[in-house]
Amino acid sequence: MRAAVVYNPVKIDLDAVRAVVEREEAAAGWEPTLWFETSREDPGRGPTLEAVEAGVDLVIAAGGDGTVRLVAETLAEHGTTLALLPSGTGNLLARNMDLTLDDVEHSLHTAFNGRNRPIDLGHIEIRRTDGTVDEHSFLVMAGLGIDAEMLAATDEELKAKVGWLAYVKAIATALRATNTSRLQYRLDDGPLKRLRAHTVIVGNCGTLTGNILLLPDAALDDGLFDVLLLSPEGIGHWLQILGKVFIENGIIRRTPLKHLVGRRHVEALNYVTAQTVSVTLAEAQQIELDGDHLGRATGFRTRVRPGAITIRVPADS
């Protein structure tokens, strides 16, 4: 057995990670690990293809959410297992899989000694303002609206210095900039519906940075997307949304009182589920995938790929 590490050199202490990898691979009886560095010009796909072509059995993604998304997108085409060494600000997939975030030793022990867990992968076709369409994969969420506007407004230099606190200023900017937009959407083979919405999020799992539970019923391996449609009008609706997301989902659902949480209806917030989601916008909006800002879109079509990527998890999980 042989592993490869695809790593973002900005995100990890390479010497420290190498030392732990060498110790774990030797203890597990694996061949020496191969190393592939990402770059600004090629943030993941090329190095991952090199690893696959070298015939490795496992690829360890050491970087932020963008690195993990690109590595997973590539591995899903070849059936190679993915292990995570969370090394970014969000680490969204690792959070949703309850993997350790700041423990290099535990993460790498899992890589060499864990078990495999298949999870779903989202495939999305994004239509651009010039009419072209590009295709991507995502593991966590695709979003139009406040989340994408926030990422577009995030100062990367500030983020490098203070981490997730950089998002606070970006959220305030996004709330000022984003208004409701006219759109058409279709779920699976259902009817075409029209809506004025502030935010549309298609999720494979539900937890965001800061332990915010946005999609409480989302599961990584149920073959379904959970879709959030947000259409607030005024401060009253925003207060309802904050109460639902931060208090009901974020606090009560994580306590022994979670059985008291019902299906309380919030007028400006709707949850639906589907295997495919199509959205057409009257005006272009910012779009994001797994915390990566991907520019402006006039619409998208996304479908779930059940069990398309295999993730390494602790053997006793």
ChimeraX attribute file (.defattr): number of C-alpha atoms within 10 A of each C-alpha:
attribute: neighborCount
match mode: 1-to-1
recipient: residues
	/A:1	14
	/A:2	17
	/A:3	27
	/A:4	25
	/A:5	25
	/A:6	28
	/A:7	28
	/A:8	24
	/A:9	14
	/A:10	14
	/A:11	15
	/A:12	18
	/A:13	11
	/A:14	13
	/A:15	9
	/A:16	11
	/A:17	16
	/A:18	14
	/A:19	11
	/A:20	17
	/A:21	22
	/A:22	15
	/A:23	13
	/A:24	19
	/A:25	21
	/A:26	14
	/A:27	12
	/A:28	12
	/A:29	11
	/A:30	14
	/A:31	13
	/A:32	14
	/A:33	19
	/A:34	15
	/A:35	16
	/A:36	19
	/A:37	16
	/A:38	20
	/A:39	14
	/A:40	7
	/A:41	7
	/A:42	11
	/A:43	20
	/A:44	27
	/A:45	19
	/A:46	19
	/A:47	22
	/A:48	27
	/A:49	16
	/A:50	16
	/A:51	23
	/A:52	20
	/A:53	10
	/A:54	13
	/A:55	13
	/A:56	18
	/A:57	15
	/A:58	25
	/A:59	28
	/A:60	27
	/A:61	27
	/A:62	26
	/A:63	25
	/A:64	24
	/A:65	26
	/A:66	21
	/A:67	22
	/A:68	31
	/A:69	25
	/A:70	21
	/A:71	25
	/A:72	29
	/A:73	23
	/A:74	20
	/A:75	23
	/A:76	18
	/A:77	11
	/A:78	12
	/A:79	15
	/A:80	19
	/A:81	22
	/A:82	27
	/A:83	27
	/A:84	27
	/A:85	30
	/A:86	28
	/A:87	24
	/A:88	23
	/A:89	19
	/A:90	20
	/A:91	24
	/A:92	26
	/A:93	24
	/A:94	18
	/A:95	19
	/A:96	20
	/A:97	14
	/A:98	11
	/A:99	21
	/A:100	18
	/A:101	19
	/A:102	12
	/A:103	12
	/A:104	19
	/A:105	18
	/A:106	15
	/A:107	24
	/A:108	22
	/A:109	20
	/A:110	22
	/A:111	28
	/A:112	25
	/A:113	17
	/A:114	18
	/A:115	15
	/A:116	17
	/A:117	15
	/A:118	16
	/A:119	19
	/A:120	24
	/A:121	28
	/A:122	27
	/A:123	19
	/A:124	22
	/A:125	17
	/A:126	22
	/A:127	20
	/A:128	17
	/A:129	14
	/A:130	8
	/A:131	9
	/A:132	10
	/A:133	14
	/A:134	10
	/A:135	12
	/A:136	14
	/A:137	24
	/A:138	27
	/A:139	26
	/A:140	26
	/A:141	24
	/A:142	26
	/A:143	23
	/A:144	26
	/A:145	24
	/A:146	26
	/A:147	25
	/A:148	29
	/A:149	27
	/A:150	25
	/A:151	21
	/A:152	21
	/A:153	19
	/A:154	21
	/A:155	14
	/A:156	14
	/A:157	10
	/A:158	13
	/A:159	14
	/A:160	14
	/A:161	10
	/A:162	12
	/A:163	14
	/A:164	16
	/A:165	12
	/A:166	18
	/A:167	20
	/A:168	12
	/A:169	13
	/A:170	19
	/A:171	19
	/A:172	13
	/A:173	17
	/A:174	21
	/A:175	15
	/A:176	10
	/A:177	13
	/A:178	18
	/A:179	16
	/A:180	15
	/A:181	17
	/A:182	13
	/A:183	17
	/A:184	16
	/A:185	19
	/A:186	17
	/A:187	18
	/A:188	14
	/A:189	10
	/A:190	10
	/A:191	9
	/A:192	11
	/A:193	11
	/A:194	13
	/A:195	14
	/A:196	17
	/A:197	21
	/A:198	20
	/A:199	22
	/A:200	21
	/A:201	25
	/A:202	28
	/A:203	28
	/A:204	29
	/A:205	28
	/A:206	23
	/A:207	22
	/A:208	20
	/A:209	15
	/A:210	10
	/A:211	14
	/A:212	16
	/A:213	24
	/A:214	19
	/A:215	22
	/A:216	17
	/A:217	12
	/A:218	21
	/A:219	19
	/A:220	22
	/A:221	18
	/A:222	15
	/A:223	18
	/A:224	24
	/A:225	31
	/A:226	21
	/A:227	23
	/A:228	19
	/A:229	19
	/A:230	24
	/A:231	22
	/A:232	22
	/A:233	14
	/A:234	8
	/A:235	9
	/A:236	10
	/A:237	17
	/A:238	16
	/A:239	12
	/A:240	16
	/A:241	20
	/A:242	13
	/A:243	14
	/A:244	20
	/A:245	18
	/A:246	15
	/A:247	14
	/A:248	20
	/A:249	19
	/A:250	20
	/A:251	16
	/A:252	16
	/A:253	16
	/A:254	11
	/A:255	9
	/A:256	8
	/A:257	10
	/A:258	13
	/A:259	9
	/A:260	10
	/A:261	11
	/A:262	8
	/A:263	6
	/A:264	8
	/A:265	11
	/A:266	15
	/A:267	13
	/A:268	17
	/A:269	19
	/A:270	13
	/A:271	16
	/A:272	11
	/A:273	17
	/A:274	18
	/A:275	18
	/A:276	20
	/A:277	21
	/A:278	17
	/A:279	21
	/A:280	18
	/A:281	18
	/A:282	12
	/A:283	13
	/A:284	17
	/A:285	20
	/A:286	21
	/A:287	28
	/A:288	24
	/A:289	26
	/A:290	22
	/A:291	26
	/A:292	18
	/A:293	20
	/A:294	14
	/A:295	14
	/A:296	20
	/A:297	23
	/A:298	20
	/A:299	24
	/A:300	22
	/A:301	18
	/A:302	23
	/A:303	21
	/A:304	24
	/A:305	19
	/A:306	17
	/A:307	17
	/A:308	18
	/A:309	24
	/A:310	22
	/A:311	22
	/A:312	23
	/A:313	24
	/A:314	18
	/A:315	12
	/A:316	7
	/A:317	8
